[in-house]
Structures are given as C-alpha cells and as structure tokens.
C-alpha cells in the first residue's frame, strides 16, 4: 500500500539528507538515523570520540529540515536555566515562578546535547519529561514541546546505573568511529568543499511531519512474527532487550516503512532492531546472530544506515552504486578525487573476483570518466 503524498514526502526528506551530508564523508549513517528517529518520534544517542563530526552532522540535518534548532555542550556546572531558560523576573515579583523559554530547548524542533551525561540530576530529570512526554514542567510553567528529535552525544557510555537508565531513554544508539584509511582522501576533499559551501536550505520539516502522521497507519503484520523470532534468537545468544525497548522498536520499523513510501512492513525492514541494542558489544554480537535475518535488509533512501546495521555485501553494494550514480550524474564534471574515492572504496570492500554484478557496470563507468578527466 502506498500514498502519493507519503512517497513525495519521503523523497523530499531523502533529498534533505543528501544535501545535509554533502562533504561529510562517511557520516550518511548518522544523518539517516536522525531522520529515522524523528519520524519514529524517538531520540538518538551517539557514542564516539571527539572530532568525529557528530555535532556537524546534527547541525547540517537541522538546517536541511528547517525549524528551530537548539544546541548545547553540557558540563558539570551547567545550570538548568542554560538549557530551559531563566526564571521570568517580572512574574516572579508578582509571586509566580515561570520560566522564559524563548529560544531555549523547550521551543526547539531539533536539539543536540553534547556530553549529555554530564548534566546534573535536576537537568536530567527535567529532560526526561521533555524527551518522553514532550512536556516541559518547571514551577508554574507547563508547556508542550514541539521537539521532533533530540540527539544526545557522549564519548562513552556511563558506568553509573542512574546515568545508564537515562541513556536508555534514547531508543536508538549509534557508535561512531574515525574514518578508515581508504576514505582519508575523500574526507579531506569533502571537508574542504563543505567548509566553503553555503548552508543547506531548510524546508523539509513539513514533509517530516507528513511521515509522522502516517506512522500510526502502518501495518506491522508483515514483520511482527519475524521480529519476535529475531528477539528469541538474540535471547538464546545471551543478548537481551527490555520489554519496553522491544515494543518501541516497532516504531522504528514502521518509520523505516514510511520513509520508503510504504504503509506496510516486511522482513526487509527489520534492520533498525540493531540500533535498539544499547551497547557496542551487543550490536556486534547481534550482527552475527541475525546475519540470516538481515540477509534481505534493504531501504531505498537509508542505504548507509542499513549497511552499517547489517554489514551485508548487498547493502554495501547498493550504497556504493548510489555513490557512483550520484558522482556520474553531476552536471559539472565531478572532481577527480571524488571519482577516485568511490573507486577506492569499491576496491577496498570487494576484490576483483568478488565484485557484485550490480557494481561491475558502475565501476567501469567510473574508470571511463576518470580516464576522460585525466
């Protein structure tokens, strides 16, 4: 079952993702997960070392979507007013404790909180209401928050149980690593290009809301039996999930469907389950346990997120084919470094004798274009 407005919205959001990640090599996965979380009306926790472009990706996605954006780096001495706004002094003189939230987190459509686990107990407790219920409560102030998605970031998961419980409120967990050696040239070229490129224009927030409205219409009957079997396989391998995370994972599967322009799910939509697992170790184990389950994983717009979740050759080949297609479709001649980068990644992932049929033609066309550009 499809819907014209749904398909158009999905395509527009995909275009926003592409514009947001232009020049940010190897970070398509993160941008795609932000949008997946936003459509599911859930939140994303990103774990990775400093300098891996976490904030840059969130900022660029927020610019591409449009709407109000709030970003803050938390520290041990961050005050609640720095996130939620100061007490309104005029109303305080009249005996009412209200918060002036103008330009602060309670008014944001997209939020990024770096070093989120460094927040005080008062901050984290208030954040729980904003994240879980989209409600801000402080003193006499009680507001509905328009927040589509909050991205929290940290260098590592906390050992403290209370902080781990807070981190569990982020349904998706993504673990980011520095780029591998074969992408260094592309990173340098893309970074220089993005530093001098104009910011991506907003306007996709309305399309995002269209997708959100369709979420409850998705038929999950085609995927629930397979999801239950996948959970059983994980349990047998010693990888467990709370009942709450299992039930909420269905929102991600439904979001994947609507982002593909569909109102029905299939076993190809099971891949977001990987990101529901809260630790890096659990995700690594799950990739092996669910290898057969993920064999047919696919998505027309979230190619990098699928590839990183499944580490399957077919999903990697699909993403590289799209990269080659985009490179060759540019009106102006693409940079030589960009062509070489795609070729280098194809060869790094597939030896000549193991090159998938879907990539044979694209690789040949890239080689031809490179010869012309020489």
Protein Blocks (a to p, Z undefined) as FASTA:
>chain_A
ZZfklmmmmmmmmmmmmmmmgoiahilmmmmmmmmmmmnopacdddddehilmmmmmmmm
mmmngpjdddddddfklcfklmnopadfklmmnopacddfehiaklpfbdcdehkllpcf
klmmmmmmmmmnopacehjbccddfbfbdcdddfbdcfblklmmmmmmpmbacddddddf
klmmmmmmmmmmmmmpccddehilmmmmmmmmmmmmpcfklmmmmmmmmmmmmmmnopac
dfklmmmmmmmmmmmmmmnopabdcfklmmmmmmmpmbfklmmmmmmmmmmmmmmgccfk
lmmlmmmmnopaklmmmmmmmmmmmmmmpmbacdfklmmmmmmmmmmmpcfklgcfklmm
mmmmmmmmmmmmZZ
